[in-house]
Amino acid sequence: MSFLDDSGIIGHEVGHLFALKHTHGAGYGQGAAWWSGPPCESVTRDINDPDFNAFCVGDDVLDTNAVPDLRYEQLYEKIDSLMINYGYTFDQAEDSLTYSDYQFNAYLDSITMAYIGDGEDCYGTPYTITPADATNLMAYADWKKMDHFSIGQAIRMREYIEDKPSKFNPITNTEGVDLMVANSLNDIGAEPDIHSNMILWRSPDIWVRNQADGFTIQENQNPEYDPNNPAYVYVKIRNRSCQDFVATPIDTLKLHWAKASTSSGWPTLWDGSTSNPTLGAPINAVNLPNIAAGESEIVEFEWYPPNPVDFESISNDPWHFCLLARILSPQDPMNVLEQAGQNNAYYNNNIANKNISIVDINEDLGEDPGATVLIGNPVKTYPVLTEFEFFPPQNDPHPILNEAEVIVTLDDHTWNLWLAGGKKGTAIREVKGGGNKLRILSDDAKISNIKFGGKEWGTMHLSFNFLTEEVTNKPNYLYHLKQIESESGIVTGGESYEIIPKFNRLMFMAQVDQVNNTTNQTSILQATAINEPAIYNWYDEEGNLMHSGQQLNVNSAIAQTYKLEIIAEADGYKDYTNIYADSSYKLQSLSPNPASSQVTVNYQTAGADSGYINITSTQTAISNNYILDVNAASVNIDVSAYPTGTYVVALTCNGEILATKNLIIQ
């Protein structure tokens, strides 16, 4: 947002009208090491740092750095060096200081507005000050160079104008209690959440343990079904305000489960209203604990996950759970009333989701290691045109596609909907003969133009097959699936996959032996067995699956390249190799070449029913055929009547052209 005038002063004062503070805080010089007033704003922007206080000190806006009163730095810069050397006294606004009172060691470059020096906050941490901070309209710097508000400041003013209960959000709410459960590591409680990049299903504040150790081990696990022993769910509640939260009996935290879905709108799938089978239900509601300002508390739930057998009528693939945590407190009401849409966690920091499948290859998950998720339109009563995006985290230097194949498998119903929509997509390839499978080709892949009717849905399975020749020692990977309504652009939900490769695995290579059998015009391609149960798939040059098995019989009359794929049955690790199956029929040589009167054609056609040589001029396209004795090895052809030029000599057996060579006649 910009607000320009000759001096910047008007924009500065307008900012105050809409509740903006100075970037250095309320007091003159707040943040400078020599200031003795209120606590200064610390430099750190890490919410987990014990010195973090950007929500309560300074200007209460996170995307402006902690700064001192920069006008003092400028005044010192402008003082004549003789005055400094001789210790002259001069006025600084309301204060009168001498050089000996403040050892000047930092200044603003008057041209670049860069902060130069070693100024520190009250905690002894050097400032991080950019030219954008020095030209912010709410800073005290060179008035003529102040020309903008930050995004956080603009949002603060917009909230103030709309006069919502959260008008001092999304950066902080200093008026009353504000509790939150984070959507992501980047989530600071903004309403709406502008920091999680619309990945609102991967809350770090919700984790599952299969034993009651989640207070000390805050790592998420896939819940294990045990009718006699519960799993445990832990939810961290943060008090991001500057006011202590004192709980009452009506302040509660509610937890719900649903089968993992990319479109699980509230309250359907969460309230237990679905049946045959039940796709979701409340787990429990517990009283909130007291939480001091700026602190957090962890709440534990016992949970008996449903029996996986209950869902085998829908999918035999591993199908995990999504969890939904909701803070319900009159002291901190929802910013936006919960609706049937999908964006409740986006607008309310009281709500968070956990929809993560852990794909641990060390557990031997089979040939398609991955997890299934419900997709489509299970909530709305009208048709929705849908697309799906597949991508790793932003700026991942080594994404999983560098080391593994990512395969999408659609259930029959969804596959037919995709076919009806024209098989639309980006950076995907159909696995021919593989059964409703699509291979992801790049980090911006998309499946699109699938129209789901009202309350119509299906399933999608993502699998991750590591390639034995590409895998490194990276300990884990993250991959995202996002569902989007095509016409509105609304993100309805998503699923994240945490993939853990197998450690210390004995790798294997795909290798092939070729055995020619010319008596019946076949070649036998034999895959070298690996030392474990495996699947051997053979593909032709167009990528069609020809056969599954360790041995492939091919027509020896035709030279062709085949691809062998070997997949370990235990964990899906795989390797490929290509083999060129040479033809048993060959056009071996032309002698002499160039020729003038006669040429001898040497060939191999034993076992063929018929054969002939064709000689065609490349200039005139005139050609002649010469019938072969298929049991002989050569034929002499008189070319004395052929005009000088270049010709193509072709060998045809059993009606198929098998080989060609060029001949020059001179």
MARKOL-715446 format. One record per residue (C-alpha): residue in one letter; x, y, z; residue number from 1. Coordinates in steps of 0.5 Angstrom, whole numbers, padded with zeros to 4 digits. Each point is the difference from the previous one (the first is absolute). Layout:
REM residues N
code|u|v|w|pos
a|X|Y|Z|NUM
...
***
This chain:
REM residues 666
code|u|v|w|pos
m|0000|0000|0000|1
s|0003|0007|-0002|2
f|-0002|0007|0003|3
l|0004|0005|-0004|4
d|0001|0008|0002|5
d|0006|0004|-0001|6
s|0002|-0001|0007|7
g|-0003|-0007|0003|8
i|-0003|0004|0006|9
i|-0007|-0001|-0002|10
g|0000|-0007|-0002|11
h|0004|-0001|0007|12
e|-0006|0004|0004|13
v|-0005|-0004|-0004|14
g|0003|-0006|0002|15
h|-0001|0002|0007|16
l|-0008|0001|-0001|17
f|0000|-0007|-0002|18
a|0003|-0003|0006|19
l|0007|0000|-0002|20
k|0006|0001|0005|21
h|0007|0002|-0002|22
t|0004|-0006|-0002|23
h|0005|0002|0006|24
g|-0006|0000|0005|25
a|-0004|0005|0003|26
g|0006|0003|0004|27
y|0006|0004|-0003|28
g|0005|-0004|-0002|29
q|-0003|-0006|0003|30
g|0005|-0006|-0003|31
a|0006|0004|0001|32
a|0005|-0003|0005|33
w|0000|0006|0004|34
w|-0007|0001|0001|35
s|-0003|-0001|0007|36
g|-0007|0000|-0001|37
p|-0005|-0006|-0002|38
p|0003|-0007|-0002|39
c|0003|0001|-0007|40
e|-0002|-0005|-0006|41
s|0005|-0005|-0001|42
v|0003|-0002|-0006|43
t|-0002|-0007|-0001|44
r|-0006|-0002|-0004|45
d|0000|-0007|0002|46
i|-0006|-0001|0004|47
n|0003|-0006|0004|48
d|0006|0004|0002|49
p|-0001|0002|0008|50
d|0002|0008|-0002|51
f|-0006|0000|-0005|52
n|-0005|0006|0002|53
a|-0002|0003|-0007|54
f|-0007|-0001|0002|55
c|0000|0004|0006|56
v|0006|0005|-0001|57
g|0002|0005|-0005|58
d|-0005|0001|-0006|59
d|-0004|-0007|0001|60
v|0001|-0001|-0007|61
l|0004|-0006|-0002|62
d|0003|0002|-0007|63
t|0003|0006|0002|64
n|0007|-0001|0003|65
a|0002|0002|0007|66
v|0003|0007|-0001|67
p|0002|0006|0005|68
d|-0002|0007|-0001|69
l|0004|0001|-0007|70
r|0000|0007|0000|71
y|0005|0001|0006|72
e|0005|-0004|-0005|73
q|-0001|0005|-0005|74
l|0001|0006|0004|75
y|0006|-0003|0002|76
e|0002|-0002|-0007|77
k|-0001|0008|-0001|78
i|0004|0002|0005|79
d|0007|0004|-0002|80
s|0006|-0005|0002|81
l|0003|0006|0004|82
m|-0006|0001|0004|83
i|0000|-0008|0002|84
n|0008|0001|0001|85
y|-0001|0006|0005|86
g|-0006|-0003|0003|87
y|-0005|0006|-0001|88
t|-0007|-0001|0002|89
f|-0006|0000|-0004|90
d|-0007|0000|0000|91
q|-0004|-0007|-0002|92
a|-0007|0001|0000|93
e|-0002|0000|0007|94
d|0007|-0003|0003|95
s|0006|0004|0001|96
l|0006|-0005|-0001|97
t|0007|0001|-0001|98
y|0005|-0005|-0004|99
s|0003|-0003|0007|100
d|-0008|-0001|0002|101
y|-0001|-0005|-0006|102
q|0006|-0003|-0004|103
f|-0002|0000|-0007|104
n|0002|-0006|-0004|105
a|-0006|-0001|-0005|106
y|-0003|0004|-0005|107
l|-0005|0000|-0006|108
d|0003|0001|-0007|109
s|-0004|0006|-0003|110
i|0000|-0002|-0007|111
t|-0001|-0008|0001|112
m|-0004|0001|0007|113
a|0004|-0006|0002|114
y|0002|-0001|0007|115
i|0007|0000|0002|116
g|0003|-0002|0006|117
d|-0001|-0004|0006|118
g|-0006|0002|0004|119
e|-0003|-0005|0004|120
d|-0007|-0001|0003|121
c|-0001|-0001|0008|122
y|0002|-0007|0000|123
g|0007|0001|-0003|124
t|-0002|-0002|-0007|125
p|0002|0004|-0006|126
y|-0005|0003|-0004|127
t|-0003|-0003|-0007|128
i|-0002|0007|-0004|129
t|-0001|0000|-0007|130
p|-0002|0006|-0004|131
a|-0007|-0002|0000|132
d|0000|0001|0007|133
a|0004|0007|0000|134
t|-0005|0003|-0006|135
n|-0007|-0003|0004|136
l|-0005|0006|0001|137
m|0000|-0002|0008|138
a|0007|0000|0001|139
y|0004|0007|0002|140
a|0005|0001|-0006|141
d|0001|0004|-0006|142
w|-0007|0003|-0001|143
k|0001|0001|-0007|144
k|0002|-0008|-0001|145
m|-0006|-0003|0004|146
d|-0005|-0003|-0005|147
h|-0003|-0006|0002|148
f|-0004|-0004|0005|149
s|0002|-0008|0001|150
i|-0006|-0005|-0002|151
g|-0001|-0001|0008|152
q|-0001|0007|0001|153
a|-0005|0000|-0006|154
i|-0004|-0006|0003|155
r|0000|0004|0007|156
m|-0003|0006|-0003|157
r|-0005|-0004|-0004|158
e|-0002|-0004|0006|159
y|-0001|0007|0004|160
i|-0004|0003|-0006|161
e|-0005|-0006|0000|162
d|0000|0000|0008|163
k|0000|-0007|0001|164
p|0001|-0003|0007|165
s|0007|-0002|-0003|166
k|0001|0007|-0003|167
f|0007|-0001|0003|168
n|0002|-0006|-0003|169
p|0002|-0004|-0004|170
i|0007|0002|0003|171
t|-0002|0000|0007|172
n|-0006|0002|0005|173
t|0002|0004|0006|174
e|-0007|0001|0002|175
g|-0002|-0007|0003|176
v|0002|-0007|0000|177
d|0002|-0003|-0007|178
l|0001|-0008|0000|179
m|0002|-0004|-0006|180
v|0002|-0006|-0002|181
a|0005|0001|-0006|182
n|-0001|-0003|-0007|183
s|0007|0000|-0002|184
l|0007|0002|0002|185
n|-0001|0007|-0003|186
d|-0007|0001|0003|187
i|0000|0006|0005|188
g|-0007|0000|0001|189
a|-0002|0005|-0005|190
e|-0007|0000|-0002|191
p|-0001|-0002|-0005|192
d|0007|-0004|0000|193
i|0004|0003|-0006|194
h|0006|-0003|0002|195
s|-0001|-0008|-0001|196
n|-0001|0001|-0008|197
m|-0007|-0004|0001|198
i|0003|-0006|0002|199
l|-0005|0000|0006|200
w|0001|-0008|0002|201
r|0007|-0001|0003|202
s|-0001|0003|0007|203
p|0006|0000|0004|204
d|-0004|0000|0006|205
i|-0004|-0006|-0001|206
w|0004|-0007|0001|207
v|-0002|-0007|0001|208
r|0004|-0005|0004|209
n|-0002|-0008|0001|210
q|0003|0001|0007|211
a|-0001|0005|0005|212
d|0006|0004|-0001|213
g|-0002|0006|-0004|214
f|0002|0005|0005|215
t|0007|-0002|-0001|216
i|0001|-0003|-0007|217
q|-0004|0005|-0004|218
e|0000|-0004|-0007|219
n|-0006|-0002|-0003|220
q|-0001|-0007|-0002|221
n|-0005|-0004|-0004|222
p|-0006|-0002|0005|223
e|0000|-0008|0001|224
y|-0006|-0004|0001|225
d|-0001|-0004|0007|226
p|-0007|-0001|0003|227
n|0003|0000|0007|228
n|0005|0005|0000|229
p|-0001|0007|-0002|230
a|0005|0005|-0005|231
y|0001|0007|0003|232
v|-0001|0007|-0003|233
y|0004|0006|0002|234
v|-0002|0007|-0001|235
k|0004|0006|0001|236
i|-0004|0006|0002|237
r|0004|0007|0000|238
n|-0002|0006|0003|239
r|0002|0006|-0005|240
s|-0003|0006|0004|241
c|0004|0004|0005|242
q|-0006|-0002|0005|243
d|0000|-0007|0004|244
f|-0006|-0004|-0001|245
v|-0003|-0003|0006|246
a|-0005|-0006|-0002|247
t|-0007|-0001|0002|248
p|-0004|-0006|0000|249
i|-0003|0002|-0007|250
d|0007|0001|-0003|251
t|0001|-0006|-0004|252
l|0004|-0004|-0005|253
k|-0004|-0004|-0005|254
l|0004|-0006|-0004|255
h|-0003|-0003|-0006|256
w|0002|-0006|-0005|257
a|-0002|-0001|-0007|258
k|0003|-0005|-0006|259
a|0006|0004|-0003|260
s|-0004|0004|-0006|261
t|0002|0006|-0004|262
s|-0007|0003|0001|263
s|-0003|-0001|0007|264
g|-0004|0006|0001|265
w|-0003|0002|0007|266
p|-0004|-0003|0003|267
t|-0001|-0006|-0005|268
l|0005|-0006|0001|269
w|0002|0003|0007|270
d|-0007|-0001|0004|271
g|-0001|-0007|-0001|272
s|-0006|0001|-0005|273
t|0003|-0005|-0005|274
s|-0002|-0007|0000|275
n|0002|-0007|-0003|276
p|0006|0001|0002|277
t|0000|0006|0004|278
l|0005|0005|-0003|279
g|0002|0005|0006|280
a|-0003|0001|0007|281
p|0002|0004|0006|282
i|0005|-0003|0005|283
n|0000|0004|0006|284
a|-0001|0007|0003|285
v|0005|0002|0006|286
n|0000|0007|0004|287
l|0005|0005|-0002|288
p|0006|0001|0005|289
n|0002|0007|0002|290
i|0006|0002|-0004|291
a|0004|0006|0001|292
a|0001|0006|-0005|293
g|0005|-0002|-0005|294
e|0000|-0007|0002|295
s|-0003|-0007|-0002|296
e|-0003|-0006|0003|297
i|-0001|-0007|-0003|298
v|-0006|-0004|0001|299
e|0000|-0008|0000|300
f|-0006|-0004|-0003|301
e|-0001|-0007|0000|302
w|-0003|-0003|-0007|303
y|-0002|-0007|-0002|304
p|0001|0000|-0008|305
p|-0005|-0003|-0004|306
n|0001|-0007|-0003|307
p|0003|0000|-0007|308
v|-0004|-0006|-0002|309
d|-0006|0005|0001|310
f|0002|0003|-0007|311
e|0002|-0005|-0004|312
s|-0006|0000|-0004|313
i|0003|0007|-0002|314
s|0007|-0001|-0001|315
n|0005|-0006|0002|316
d|0006|0005|0000|317
p|0002|0003|0006|318
w|-0004|0006|0002|319
h|0001|0005|0005|320
f|-0003|0005|0005|321
c|-0001|0007|0000|322
l|0000|0004|0007|323
l|-0004|0006|0001|324
a|0001|0004|0007|325
r|-0005|0006|0002|326
i|0001|0005|0005|327
l|-0007|0002|0003|328
s|0001|0006|0005|329
p|-0005|0006|0001|330
q|0007|0004|0002|331
d|0002|-0002|-0007|332
p|-0005|-0001|-0005|333
m|0001|-0002|-0007|334
n|0002|0006|-0005|335
v|-0005|-0003|-0005|336
l|-0006|-0004|0002|337
e|0001|-0008|-0003|338
q|-0003|-0001|-0006|339
a|-0001|-0006|-0005|340
g|0006|0002|-0004|341
q|0007|-0002|0000|342
n|0004|0006|0003|343
n|-0002|0000|0007|344
a|0007|-0001|0002|345
y|0002|0006|-0005|346
y|-0004|0005|0004|347
n|0000|-0002|0007|348
n|0007|-0002|0004|349
n|-0005|-0004|0005|350
i|0000|-0005|-0005|351
a|0005|-0005|-0003|352
n|0001|-0006|-0004|353
k|0005|-0006|0000|354
n|-0001|-0004|-0007|355
i|0007|-0004|-0001|356
s|0001|-0007|-0002|357
i|0007|-0002|0002|358
v|0003|-0005|-0005|359
d|0006|-0004|0004|360
i|0003|-0004|-0006|361
n|0003|-0004|0006|362
e|-0006|-0003|0002|363
d|0000|-0004|-0007|364
l|-0007|0003|-0003|365
g|0000|-0004|-0006|366
e|0001|0002|-0007|367
d|-0004|0006|0000|368
p|0002|0003|0007|369
g|-0004|0006|0001|370
a|-0007|0002|0003|371
t|-0007|0001|-0003|372
v|-0004|0007|0001|373
l|-0008|0001|-0001|374
i|0000|0005|-0006|375
g|-0006|0004|-0003|376
n|-0007|0003|0002|377
p|-0002|-0004|0006|378
v|-0003|0006|0003|379
k|-0004|0005|-0005|380
t|-0006|-0002|-0003|381
y|0002|0003|-0007|382
p|0005|-0002|-0005|383
v|0007|0003|0000|384
l|0005|0000|-0005|385
t|0007|-0002|0004|386
e|0007|0000|-0001|387
f|0006|-0003|0004|388
e|0007|0002|0001|389
f|0006|-0004|0002|390
f|0006|0004|0002|391
p|0006|0000|0005|392
p|0002|0005|0005|393
q|0002|0007|-0003|394
n|0007|0000|-0001|395
d|0002|-0007|0002|396
p|0007|-0001|-0003|397
h|-0001|-0007|-0001|398
p|-0008|-0002|-0001|399
i|-0002|-0007|0000|400
l|-0001|-0001|-0007|401
n|0008|0001|-0001|402
e|0000|-0007|0003|403
a|-0007|-0004|0000|404
e|-0005|0000|-0005|405
v|-0007|0003|0003|406
i|-0006|-0004|-0003|407
v|-0007|0002|0001|408
t|-0006|-0006|0000|409
l|-0007|0002|-0001|410
d|-0006|-0004|0002|411
d|-0004|-0003|-0006|412
h|-0005|0006|0001|413
t|0005|0005|0000|414
w|0003|-0002|-0006|415
n|-0006|-0001|-0004|416
l|-0001|0008|0002|417
w|0007|0002|-0002|418
l|-0001|-0004|-0007|419
a|-0007|0004|-0001|420
g|0004|0006|0001|421
g|0004|-0001|-0005|422
k|0006|-0003|0004|423
k|0003|0007|0001|424
g|0006|0002|0004|425
t|0007|0003|0001|426
a|0007|-0004|0000|427
i|-0004|-0007|0001|428
r|0001|-0006|-0004|429
e|-0005|-0006|0000|430
v|0003|-0007|0002|431
k|-0002|-0004|-0006|432
g|-0003|-0007|0002|433
g|0001|0002|0007|434
g|-0007|0001|0003|435
n|-0002|0007|0001|436
k|0007|0003|0001|437
l|0003|0006|-0001|438
r|0007|0002|0001|439
i|0002|0007|0002|440
l|0006|0003|-0004|441
s|0001|0007|0003|442
d|-0001|0004|0006|443
d|-0005|0004|-0003|444
a|-0005|-0006|-0002|445
k|-0007|0000|0000|446
i|-0006|-0004|-0002|447
s|-0006|0004|-0002|448
n|-0007|0001|-0003|449
i|-0004|-0006|0005|450
k|-0007|0002|0001|451
f|-0003|-0003|0006|452
g|-0007|0000|0001|453
g|-0004|0002|0007|454
k|0003|-0004|0005|455
e|0004|-0004|-0005|456
w|0007|-0002|0002|457
g|0005|-0006|-0001|458
t|0007|-0001|0003|459
m|0007|0001|-0003|460
h|0007|-0004|0002|461
l|0007|0003|0000|462
s|0006|-0004|0000|463
f|0007|0001|0000|464
n|0005|-0005|-0003|465
f|0007|0002|0001|466
l|0005|-0002|-0005|467
t|0006|-0004|0002|468
e|0005|0004|-0005|469
e|-0003|0007|0003|470
v|-0001|-0001|0007|471
t|0005|0004|0005|472
n|0000|0000|0007|473
k|-0005|0006|0001|474
p|-0004|-0002|0007|475
n|-0007|0002|-0002|476
y|-0004|0004|-0006|477
l|-0007|0004|0000|478
y|-0005|0000|-0005|479
h|-0006|0003|-0001|480
l|-0007|-0001|-0003|481
k|-0005|0006|-0001|482
q|-0007|0000|-0002|483
i|-0003|0006|-0004|484
e|-0007|0002|-0002|485
s|0002|0002|-0008|486
e|-0005|0006|-0001|487
s|0001|0003|0007|488
g|0007|-0001|0001|489
i|-0002|-0002|0008|490
v|0005|-0005|0003|491
t|-0005|-0006|0003|492
g|0006|-0003|0004|493
g|0006|-0005|-0001|494
e|0004|-0005|0002|495
s|0007|0000|0002|496
y|0005|-0007|0000|497
e|0006|0000|0004|498
i|0004|-0006|-0004|499
i|0006|-0003|0004|500
p|0004|-0004|-0004|501
k|0003|-0007|0002|502
f|0007|0000|0003|503
n|0006|-0004|-0001|504
r|-0004|-0004|-0006|505
l|0004|-0005|-0004|506
m|-0001|0003|-0007|507
f|-0001|-0004|-0007|508
m|0000|0002|-0007|509
a|-0004|-0002|-0006|510
q|0004|-0005|-0005|511
v|-0002|-0004|-0006|512
d|0002|-0006|-0004|513
q|-0002|-0001|-0007|514
v|0000|-0007|-0003|515
n|-0002|0000|-0007|516
n|-0004|-0006|-0003|517
t|0000|0000|-0008|518
t|-0004|-0006|-0001|519
n|-0006|0003|0002|520
q|0001|0007|-0001|521
t|0000|0002|0007|522
s|0005|0003|0005|523
i|0000|-0001|0008|524
l|0001|0006|0004|525
q|0002|-0003|0007|526
a|0000|0005|0006|527
t|0006|-0002|0005|528
a|-0003|-0001|0007|529
i|0001|0004|0006|530
n|0001|-0003|0007|531
e|-0007|0002|0002|532
p|-0008|-0001|-0002|533
a|-0001|0005|-0006|534
i|-0004|0002|-0006|535
y|0003|0000|-0007|536
n|-0004|0004|-0005|537
w|0002|0001|-0007|538
y|-0002|0006|-0005|539
d|0000|0001|-0007|540
e|0003|0006|-0003|541
e|-0006|0004|0001|542
g|-0001|-0001|0007|543
n|-0005|-0006|0000|544
l|0000|-0005|0005|545
m|0001|-0007|-0004|546
h|0001|-0005|0005|547
s|0002|-0001|0008|548
g|0005|-0006|0001|549
q|0007|-0001|0000|550
q|0000|-0002|-0007|551
l|-0002|0003|-0006|552
n|-0001|-0003|-0007|553
v|0000|0005|-0006|554
n|0000|-0001|-0008|555
s|0007|-0001|-0002|556
a|-0001|0003|-0007|557
i|-0001|0007|0003|558
a|0006|0004|0003|559
q|-0003|0004|0006|560
t|0002|0003|0007|561
y|-0004|-0003|0006|562
k|0000|0003|0007|563
l|0000|-0004|0006|564
e|-0003|0002|0007|565
i|0002|-0003|0006|566
i|-0004|0001|0006|567
a|0002|-0003|0007|568
e|-0007|-0002|0003|569
a|0002|0002|0007|570
d|0001|0007|-0001|571
g|-0001|0002|-0007|572
y|0007|0002|-0001|573
k|0001|-0001|-0008|574
d|0005|0000|-0005|575
y|0000|0001|-0008|576
t|0004|-0003|-0006|577
n|0000|0001|-0007|578
i|0002|-0006|-0005|579
y|0000|0000|-0007|580
a|-0003|-0007|-0003|581
d|0004|0000|-0007|582
s|-0004|-0003|-0006|583
s|0002|-0007|-0002|584
y|-0001|0002|-0007|585
k|0006|0005|-0002|586
l|0002|0004|-0006|587
q|0008|-0001|0001|588
s|0004|0003|-0005|589
l|0000|0003|-0007|590
s|0006|-0001|-0004|591
p|0003|0004|-0003|592
n|-0003|0006|0002|593
p|0001|0005|-0004|594
a|-0002|-0005|-0006|595
s|0000|0001|-0008|596
s|-0002|-0007|-0003|597
q|-0002|-0005|0005|598
v|-0001|0000|0008|599
t|0000|-0006|0005|600
v|-0005|0000|0005|601
n|0001|-0004|0006|602
y|-0006|-0002|0005|603
q|-0002|-0004|0005|604
t|-0008|-0003|-0001|605
a|0001|-0007|0002|606
g|-0007|-0002|0003|607
a|-0004|0005|-0004|608
d|-0006|-0002|-0005|609
s|0002|0005|-0005|610
g|0005|0006|-0001|611
y|0002|0005|-0005|612
i|0005|0006|-0001|613
n|-0003|0007|-0003|614
i|0004|0005|-0003|615
t|-0003|0007|0000|616
s|0003|0006|-0003|617
t|0000|0006|0005|618
q|0000|0005|-0006|619
t|-0006|-0003|-0004|620
a|-0003|-0005|0005|621
i|0000|-0005|-0006|622
s|0001|-0007|0003|623
n|0002|-0008|-0002|624
n|-0001|-0006|0004|625
y|0004|-0006|0000|626
i|-0003|-0007|0003|627
l|0005|-0003|0005|628
d|0002|-0007|0002|629
v|-0002|0000|0007|630
n|0005|-0006|0002|631
a|0006|0004|-0004|632
a|0004|0005|0003|633
s|0001|0005|-0006|634
v|-0002|0002|-0007|635
n|0004|0003|-0006|636
i|-0004|0006|-0003|637
d|0001|0003|-0007|638
v|0000|0008|0001|639
s|0004|0002|-0006|640
a|-0007|0003|-0003|641
y|-0001|0004|0006|642
p|0001|0008|-0001|643
t|0006|0003|0005|644
g|-0003|0002|0007|645
t|-0002|-0003|0007|646
y|-0005|-0005|0001|647
v|-0003|-0004|0006|648
v|0001|-0007|0000|649
a|-0006|-0003|0005|650
l|-0001|-0008|0002|651
t|-0007|-0002|0001|652
c|-0002|-0007|0003|653
n|-0007|-0002|0001|654
g|-0002|0006|-0002|655
e|0003|0005|0005|656
i|0006|0004|-0002|657
l|0005|-0002|0005|658
a|0007|0004|-0002|659
t|0002|0005|-0005|660
k|0007|0003|-0002|661
n|0002|0005|-0005|662
l|0004|-0002|-0007|663
i|0004|0005|-0004|664
i|0000|-0001|-0008|665
q|0005|0003|-0004|666
***
